[in-house]
Amino acid sequence: MKFKKAVMLGMGAAANPRRTARRVKFHRRRRQVNRDRRTSYQNWFKEYEKSANEHQEQAKAVATFGKKPLISIILPIYNTNHLHLRQCIQSVIDQSYDNWELCVADDASTTNPLAVVKELGAGSGKIKWVRSDKNQHIAGASNEALKLASGEHIALLDHDDLLLPNALFEAVQAINENPKSDLIYSDEDKVEDGKGHSDPFFKPDWSPDFLKSCNYVTHFAVMRRSTVEAIGGFRIGTEGAQDWDLFLRLTAKTKNIYHIPKVLYSWRKSPTSTAKTAKSKPYAYINQLRVLRDAAAAKKQPYSVLESRYKGFWRINYHIQGSPLVSIIIPTKDNYRHIKTCLESIIENTTYPNFEVIIVDTGSKDKQTLDFYKSRLVSANPVKVVGWKKTFNFSGACNLGASKSRGQYLLFLNDDTSVITHKWIENMLEHAQRDEIGMVGCKLLFPNDHIQHAGVILSERDIAFHPFYGLDPGLDIFSNIFISNIRNCSAVTAACSMISRQKFEKVGGFDEALAVTYNDVDLCLRLLKAGYFNLYTPYAEVYHYESASVGKITTPDRDKKELLAAQELMRERWLELLKRDPFYNDNFIQHGPGYQLKTV
């Protein structure tokens, strides 16, 4: 049997030489992309590290702080490599901000790591320690370390990781700027013996849906001690996911959350760390599932937790309430081929039963298009055609379609699209039904399955841009974190987006002063201003042939006067947000193509 299987596998490979060659080429390209990203980051880090070590400048700044709180650093240890522990504690001693204490809890180690702790703490009075007689695992050990803390704020540190010298300085500066903050988190990277720093994680500001997809807060985290104690500290039985569990419970109680867009923490890649391999702690993934389910139960939220394709990342699947009517609104003009393909894909590929289609024709004269409106595909399905009689105005056409529709939820769709995911409506509706969510956007793909849209980023220069435009989603591991997970973003494209009618009408619908360009971004920013989160989901996929009707912004036949006027209006309204998108990161160049490191 083994011989037959080997022969069959060999025949299969031989039968598909082109496919094999494509896969080999793809993996080579992916390795090169990630090598280039690593090299780029290491060059960037060399310059960044200089500013992180500016102790004198940081000391001068500390002298001006109104608050100089004691920071209690929580450090559970267990059979830690002595050299790594020494480096870890030394990174605390080397902090430019010196009002700290290190609270160490030895979880019944057998290799005497406390010897290192006692040696480095001798005579300083800044390092406390306790040793358990019985192994309690990391949640219990963390609680023992927490009992030692006397600071107003606590910070979390793993026993072989490193703090950058400016970590506490930046945290205390943030506390002074945001004195009510209950949780402060920073960007991070990884460090490996002999290989230096790599794998940076440049994070967005507070993104509650991203936190339910993955523990993006993780390192470096500083919390108000009274808030942590009020929720009961670390929960026993959540080992490997105890930090994530703490963040989920804490953020359910407070919205005073602040992000420091600087790398302040290096997570060590070691054989026993998930920084090195997801397989090192299989129990962690079992407990991740548990803490996400418990978070749903605590808030009485009707959702299921589903595994994603990638270890450590999850999908929160909210349960749809009832079966509300969804109105799909499609503006079009003289575009028979696209509108026919679009409508066929909706009728054939949609599993959600309760929808209607409103085609807003903006002045078609083409006989084939007009005949199509009389065809059986239109007449035999819940499809209505309404006419926009004025000069073309995308915002006006969408508003007209909304006014002529009956649905409780509005799904705006370009005519040059084709449905891929059968549950595309369900996978957007589950979020549009949530009280806190404004506009929901989906993953748009080009016909070659490369990314067209996975959320929009704001820019003072560009107004808005698609950061992953044209990218093969499997090529870049870092980009895939954002492409493959549900997360909040400042804006999504109206090429395919859903919103409840009530929220749409509350903020005034699309602004017809933005006739062609940026009307979707403007609507999303008004929702953001009204207190809603906009959301991107990768679980609704649609092909987009992109601006087949009006052309791309860069095409010669687009109205440049309209474009320039729209840009000027957007800068007048939204300049502060355009200067800094809260769901992007300050370390990246603030214009397209996106996710490229700035020069330090």
C-alpha positions in Angstrom: 0.0 0.0 0.0 2.8 2.4 0.9 4.5 1.7 -2.5 1.2 2.3 -4.4 0.6 5.5 -2.6 4.1 6.8 -3.4 3.7 5.8 -7.1 0.3 7.6 -7.2 1.7 10.7 -5.6 4.6 10.6 -8.1 2.2 10.3 -11.0 0.1 13.1 -9.7 3.1 15.4 -9.5 4.2 14.4 -13.0 0.7 14.9 -14.4 0.7 18.6 -13.2 4.2 19.9 -14.0 2.9 23.4 -14.7 1.0 23.5 -11.4 4.1 22.3 -9.6 6.3 24.9 -11.3 3.8 27.6 -10.3 3.8 26.6 -6.7 7.6 26.5 -6.6 7.7 29.9 -8.2 5.1 31.3 -5.7 7.0 30.0 -2.7 10.3 31.4 -4.0 8.6 34.8 -4.4 7.1 34.6 -0.9 10.4 33.8 0.7 12.0 36.7 -1.2 9.2 39.1 -0.1 9.7 38.1 3.5 13.5 38.3 3.3 13.1 41.8 1.9 10.7 42.8 4.6 13.1 41.4 7.3 16.1 43.3 5.8 14.1 46.5 5.5 13.0 46.2 9.1 16.5 45.5 10.4 17.8 48.6 8.7 15.0 50.6 10.1 15.5 49.2 13.6 19.2 50.2 13.6 18.1 53.8 13.3 15.1 53.5 15.6 17.2 52.0 18.3 19.3 55.2 18.5 16.3 57.2 19.5 15.1 54.5 21.9 18.5 55.0 23.8 18.4 58.7 24.1 18.4 58.6 27.9 19.4 62.2 28.5 16.6 63.6 26.3 14.1 61.3 28.0 15.3 62.3 31.5 14.7 65.9 30.6 11.2 65.1 29.4 10.5 63.1 32.6 11.3 66.2 34.7 8.4 68.0 33.0 5.9 65.2 33.7 3.1 66.1 36.1 2.6 62.4 37.0 5.5 60.1 37.7 3.7 56.9 38.8 5.4 53.8 40.1 5.1 51.1 37.4 5.0 47.5 38.8 6.4 45.0 36.2 4.8 41.6 36.5 7.3 38.8 35.7 6.3 35.1 36.2 9.2 32.7 35.7 9.5 29.0 35.4 12.8 27.1 34.7 13.9 30.0 32.6 17.1 29.9 30.6 19.4 31.8 33.0 21.1 33.9 30.2 17.8 34.9 28.8 16.4 35.8 32.2 19.5 37.9 32.9 19.0 39.8 29.7 15.3 40.2 30.4 15.9 41.7 33.9 18.8 43.8 32.6 16.4 45.4 30.0 14.3 46.5 33.0 17.3 47.9 34.9 18.3 49.8 31.8 15.0 51.7 31.5 15.4 55.5 31.2 12.4 56.0 33.5 13.5 54.8 36.9 10.3 54.8 39.0 9.6 51.1 38.7 9.6 47.9 40.6 10.0 44.3 39.3 7.6 41.8 40.8 8.9 38.2 40.2 7.0 35.0 40.9 8.9 31.8 40.6 6.4 29.0 39.8 8.2 26.2 41.6 11.2 26.1 39.2 13.7 23.2 39.5 16.6 25.1 37.8 16.9 27.9 40.4 16.3 31.0 38.2 15.8 33.0 41.4 19.5 32.9 41.8 19.7 35.3 38.8 16.9 37.4 40.2 18.5 37.8 43.6 21.9 38.6 42.1 20.6 41.4 39.9 18.3 42.7 42.6 20.8 42.7 45.4 20.8 46.0 47.2 18.5 47.8 44.8 15.2 47.5 46.7 13.5 47.6 43.3 13.2 43.9 42.7 10.7 41.8 44.7 10.3 38.0 44.4 8.2 35.2 45.7 8.6 31.4 45.2 5.6 29.0 45.0 6.1 25.5 46.5 3.6 24.1 43.9 3.5 24.8 40.2 0.4 26.9 39.5 1.1 27.6 35.8 1.4 31.0 34.3 -2.0 32.5 35.3 -1.5 31.5 38.9 2.1 32.7 38.9 1.1 36.0 37.3 -1.4 36.5 40.2 1.3 35.8 42.7 3.5 38.5 41.1 0.5 40.8 41.0 0.1 40.5 44.8 3.6 41.9 45.1 2.7 45.1 43.1 2.2 48.4 44.8 2.4 50.7 41.7 -0.6 52.6 40.3 0.0 50.8 37.0 1.3 47.3 36.1 3.2 46.2 33.1 3.5 42.6 31.7 6.8 41.0 30.9 7.5 37.4 29.8 10.5 35.8 31.4 12.8 35.7 28.4 11.7 38.8 26.5 13.2 42.3 26.3 12.0 45.8 26.9 13.4 48.6 24.7 15.1 51.2 26.9 12.4 53.7 26.3 9.5 51.4 27.1 8.5 52.8 30.5 9.3 56.4 29.5 6.9 56.1 26.6 4.2 54.5 28.8 4.5 57.2 31.5 4.4 59.9 28.8 1.2 58.3 27.5 -0.2 58.2 31.1 0.5 62.0 31.4 -1.2 62.7 28.1 -4.1 60.3 28.9 -4.5 60.3 32.7 -7.7 58.2 32.6 -6.2 55.4 30.5 -6.8 51.9 31.9 -4.9 50.1 29.1 -1.9 51.3 27.1 -0.3 49.0 24.5 2.6 49.4 22.0 4.0 48.0 18.9 6.4 45.1 19.1 8.9 42.9 17.3 10.6 39.5 17.8 14.3 38.8 18.6 16.3 35.6 18.0 19.7 34.7 19.2 22.3 35.4 16.5 19.7 36.8 14.1 18.7 40.1 15.6 15.3 41.8 15.4 12.6 40.8 12.9 8.8 40.3 12.4 7.6 43.7 13.6 3.9 44.1 14.5 2.9 47.7 13.8 -0.6 47.9 15.2 -3.7 50.1 14.8 -5.2 52.2 17.5 -8.1 50.5 19.5 -9.8 48.0 17.2 -12.3 45.9 19.2 -13.1 43.5 16.3 -9.4 42.9 15.6 -8.9 42.0 19.3 -11.5 39.3 18.8 -9.7 38.0 15.7 -6.3 37.8 17.4 -4.5 39.0 20.5 -3.1 42.0 18.7 -2.6 44.0 22.0 -0.3 41.4 23.5 3.1 43.2 24.1 3.9 45.8 25.6 0.8 46.3 27.8 0.5 48.6 30.8 -2.7 48.7 32.8 -4.2 50.5 35.8 -3.7 48.1 38.7 -7.0 48.9 40.3 -8.8 48.1 37.1 -7.0 44.7 36.8 -7.7 43.9 40.4 -11.4 44.9 40.0 -11.9 42.2 37.3 -10.1 39.5 39.3 -6.7 39.5 37.8 -5.6 36.6 35.7 -8.1 33.8 35.3 -6.9 30.3 36.3 -7.4 27.8 33.5 -6.6 30.2 30.6 -2.9 29.3 30.4 -1.4 30.3 27.1 -4.2 32.8 26.5 -4.3 34.4 30.0 -3.2 37.8 28.6 -5.8 37.8 25.9 -8.4 36.8 28.4 -7.4 39.7 30.6 -7.5 42.2 27.8 -10.9 41.0 26.7 -12.4 41.3 30.2 -10.7 44.6 30.8 -11.8 46.2 27.5 -15.3 45.1 28.2 -15.3 47.4 31.3 -13.4 50.5 29.9 -13.0 52.4 26.7 -9.9 54.3 28.1 -7.5 52.5 25.8 -4.4 54.1 24.3 -1.9 52.9 21.7 1.7 53.9 21.5 2.8 53.5 17.9 6.4 52.6 18.8 8.2 49.3 19.1 8.8 49.0 22.9 9.0 45.2 23.3 10.9 42.3 21.7 9.3 38.9 22.0 12.0 36.2 22.0 11.9 33.4 19.5 12.8 30.2 21.4 11.9 26.6 20.9 9.3 26.8 23.7 7.8 30.0 22.5 4.9 30.6 20.1 7.0 33.5 18.8 9.0 30.7 17.1 6.4 28.2 16.2 2.6 27.9 16.7 3.1 24.2 17.6 5.1 24.9 20.8 2.0 25.3 23.0 -1.0 23.4 21.6 -2.9 24.0 24.8 -2.8 27.8 24.2 -5.1 27.4 21.2 -7.6 25.4 23.2 -7.7 28.1 25.8 -7.9 30.9 23.1 -11.2 29.3 22.0 -12.3 29.1 25.6 -11.6 32.8 26.4 -13.4 34.0 23.2 -16.4 31.9 24.0 -16.4 33.2 27.6 -16.2 36.7 26.4 -19.3 36.2 24.3 -21.1 34.7 27.4 -20.1 37.5 29.6 -21.5 40.2 27.3 -24.5 37.9 26.3 -23.5 38.3 22.7 -25.0 35.7 20.3 -21.9 34.6 18.4 -20.0 31.4 17.6 -16.2 31.1 17.6 -14.8 29.5 14.5 -11.2 28.5 13.6 -9.6 30.4 10.7 -7.0 29.0 8.3 -4.2 30.3 10.5 -3.2 29.2 14.1 -3.8 31.9 16.7 -6.5 33.7 14.5 -10.2 33.2 14.9 -13.5 34.2 13.3 -16.3 35.6 15.4 -19.5 34.5 13.7 -22.4 36.6 15.0 -25.9 35.0 14.8 -28.3 36.9 12.5 -31.4 38.1 14.3 -34.5 37.3 12.2 -34.5 37.5 8.4 -34.6 41.2 7.6 -35.1 42.4 4.0 -31.8 43.4 2.4 -32.0 45.9 -0.5 -29.1 45.6 -3.0 -28.7 48.9 -4.7 -26.8 49.0 -8.0 -26.2 52.2 -10.0 -25.5 51.5 -13.7 -25.6 53.0 -17.2 -25.2 51.4 -20.7 -23.3 48.5 -19.1 -25.2 45.5 -20.3 -22.4 43.0 -20.0 -21.5 43.9 -16.4 -25.0 44.4 -15.0 -26.2 41.1 -16.5 -23.2 39.2 -15.1 -23.6 41.0 -11.7 -27.3 40.2 -11.5 -26.9 36.6 -12.6 -24.2 36.1 -9.9 -26.5 37.5 -7.2 -29.5 35.3 -8.3 -27.3 32.1 -8.7 -24.8 32.5 -5.8 -26.8 34.0 -3.0 -28.1 31.8 -0.2 -29.8 34.5 1.9 -33.5 34.3 1.0 -34.9 37.7 1.8 -33.4 40.3 -0.6 -34.5 42.7 -3.3 -32.4 44.4 -6.1 -32.9 48.0 -7.0 -31.1 48.9 -10.2 -30.7 52.6 -10.5 -30.3 53.4 -14.2 -28.5 56.8 -14.6 -29.5 57.3 -18.3 -28.9 54.3 -20.4 -29.6 54.6 -24.2 -28.1 51.3 -25.3 -30.9 49.1 -26.7 -29.3 45.9 -25.3 -29.3 47.3 -21.8 -32.9 48.6 -22.1 -34.0 45.2 -23.4 -32.3 43.5 -20.5 -34.5 45.4 -18.1 -37.5 43.7 -19.7 -35.9 40.2 -19.6 -37.1 37.3 -17.6 -34.0 37.5 -15.4 -35.3 40.9 -14.1 -39.1 40.2 -14.2 -39.0 36.8 -12.6 -36.9 37.9 -9.6 -37.2 40.5 -6.9 -35.6 43.2 -9.1 -36.9 46.8 -9.7 -35.4 49.3 -12.1 -35.7 53.0 -11.2 -34.4 55.9 -13.3 -32.0 58.7 -12.3 -33.0 61.6 -14.6 -30.3 64.2 -13.6 -26.6 64.6 -14.4 -24.7 61.5 -13.3 -24.1 61.6 -9.5 -23.2 58.4 -7.8 -24.2 59.7 -4.4 -27.6 60.8 -5.7 -28.2 57.5 -7.5 -27.4 55.6 -4.3 -29.6 57.8 -2.3 -32.4 57.4 -4.8 -32.1 53.7 -4.7 -32.2 53.7 -0.9 -35.4 55.9 -1.0 -37.1 53.5 -3.5 -36.1 50.4 -1.5 -38.0 48.6 1.3 -35.1 46.9 3.1 -34.1 47.4 6.7 -30.5 47.0 5.5 -28.9 48.6 2.4 -26.2 46.8 0.4 -24.6 49.2 -2.1 -23.0 47.3 -5.0 -21.2 48.4 -8.2 -22.4 46.9 -11.4 -18.9 45.6 -12.4 -18.9 43.0 -9.6 -19.7 39.3 -9.4 -20.5 37.4 -6.2 -18.1 34.7 -5.1 -19.1 33.8 -1.5 -22.6 32.2 -1.4 -23.2 33.6 2.1 -21.9 37.0 1.2 -25.1 38.7 2.5 -25.2 36.7 5.7 -21.5 37.4 6.4 -22.0 41.2 6.1 -25.4 41.3 7.7 -24.2 39.6 10.9 -22.1 42.7 11.5 -24.4 45.4 10.1 -27.0 44.2 12.7 -24.6 45.1 15.6 -25.4 48.3 17.4 -21.9 49.6 17.4 -21.1 48.9 13.7 -21.6 51.5 10.9 -20.6 50.4 7.4 -19.5 46.9 6.6 -17.1 46.2 3.7 -16.0 43.0 2.1 -13.0 41.5 0.4 -12.9 42.6 -3.3 -10.8 40.6 -5.6 -9.6 41.1 -9.2 -10.4 38.2 -11.6 -6.8 36.8 -10.9 -7.8 36.6 -7.2 -5.4 39.4 -6.2 -6.7 42.0 -3.7 -8.6 45.0 -4.9 -10.1 46.0 -1.5 -9.5 44.9 2.1 -10.3 48.2 3.9 -9.4 51.8 3.0 -6.6 53.9 4.6 -6.8 57.7 4.9 -4.1 60.0 3.6 -3.7 63.7 3.5 -2.0 63.4 0.1 -4.2 60.8 -1.5 -7.4 61.3 0.6 -7.8 57.5 0.7 -6.1 54.5 -0.8 -6.3 50.7 -1.0 -3.2 49.4 0.8 -3.1 45.9 -0.6 -4.1 46.8 -4.1 -3.0 44.1 -6.6 -1.4 41.9 -3.9 -1.5 38.2 -4.0 -3.0 37.6 -0.5 -0.7 34.6 0.2 2.5 36.3 -0.7 3.2 38.5 2.2 2.7 37.0 5.7 2.5 40.4 7.4 -0.1 41.8 5.1 -2.1 38.6 5.3 -2.8 39.3 9.0 -4.8 42.3 8.0 -6.3 40.8 4.8 -7.5 37.6 6.4 -9.1 38.9 9.7 -12.2 40.8 10.6 -11.0 44.2 11.8 -12.1 47.8 12.2 -11.0 50.4 9.7 -11.7 54.1 9.0 -13.5 53.4 5.7 -14.6 50.8 3.3 -15.5 51.1 -0.4 -19.1 51.5 -1.5 -18.3 49.1 -4.4 -19.7 46.5 -2.0 -20.8 47.6 1.5 -23.8 47.2 3.8 -25.3 49.5 6.4 -28.6 49.5 8.3 -31.1 52.0 6.9 -31.5 53.6 10.3 -27.8 54.5 10.6 -27.7 55.5 6.9 -30.5 58.0 7.4 -29.2 59.1 10.8 -26.0 60.5 9.2 -27.7 61.8 6.1 -26.8 59.2 3.5 -24.3 59.9 0.7 -23.3 63.6 0.3 -24.3 64.6 -3.3 -21.7 67.3 -3.2 -19.3 64.4 -3.7 -20.8 63.3 -7.0 -18.3 60.6 -8.0 -15.2 60.4 -5.8 -14.7 59.8 -2.0 -18.5 59.8 -1.2 -18.1 56.4 0.4 -15.1 57.6 2.5 -17.0 60.7 3.6 -20.0 58.6 4.7 -17.8 56.2 6.7 -16.1 59.2 8.4 -19.5 60.6 9.4 -20.4 57.3 10.9 -17.1 57.2 12.7 -17.7 60.7 14.0 -21.2 59.6 15.2 -19.5 56.9 17.4 -19.8 53.8 15.1 -17.0 51.5 14.1 -16.7 50.6 10.4 -15.6 47.1 9.7 -13.9 44.9 7.1 -14.7 41.2 6.8 -12.7 38.8 4.6 -15.6 36.3 4.8 -17.6 37.9 2.0 -15.7 37.8 -1.3 -16.8 39.5 -4.5 -15.0 40.0 -7.8 -14.6 43.6 -8.8 -13.6 44.7 -12.3 -13.2 48.2 -10.9 -14.7 51.5 -12.2 -15.9 50.0 -15.5 -18.6 52.7 -15.8 -16.8 55.9 -14.7 -13.1 54.9 -15.0 -10.4 54.8 -12.3 -9.2 58.0 -10.7 -6.0 57.9 -12.8 -7.7 57.3 -16.2 -7.6 60.2 -18.7 -11.4 60.4 -19.2 -12.2 61.0 -15.5 -13.3 64.5 -14.7 -10.2 66.0 -13.1 -12.1 69.1 -11.9 -14.5 66.9 -10.0 -11.6 65.0 -8.5 -9.7 68.1 -7.4 -12.9 69.7 -6.0 -13.7 66.5 -4.1 -10.1 66.3 -2.6 -10.4 70.0 -1.5 -13.7 69.3 0.2 -12.4 66.2 2.0 -9.4 68.1 3.3 -11.7 70.9 4.6 -13.9 68.4 6.4 -11.6 65.7 7.6 -8.0 67.0 7.7 -7.1 65.7 11.1 -8.2 62.2 10.3 -6.5 62.4 6.9 -3.3 63.3 8.6 -3.4 60.3 10.9 -5.6 57.3 10.2 -6.2 55.7 13.7 -6.5 52.2 12.1 -3.2 52.5 10.3 0.2 53.1 12.0 2.5 56.1 12.3 5.6 54.2 11.3 4.3 53.7 7.8 4.5 56.2 4.9 1.1 57.9 5.1 0.2 57.5 1.4 -0.2 54.6 -1.1 0.8 51.9 -1.7 0.8 51.4 2.0 2.6 49.5 4.8 6.0 50.7 3.8 8.3 51.9 6.6 9.1 55.5 7.0 12.6 56.7 7.4 13.3 57.2 11.1 
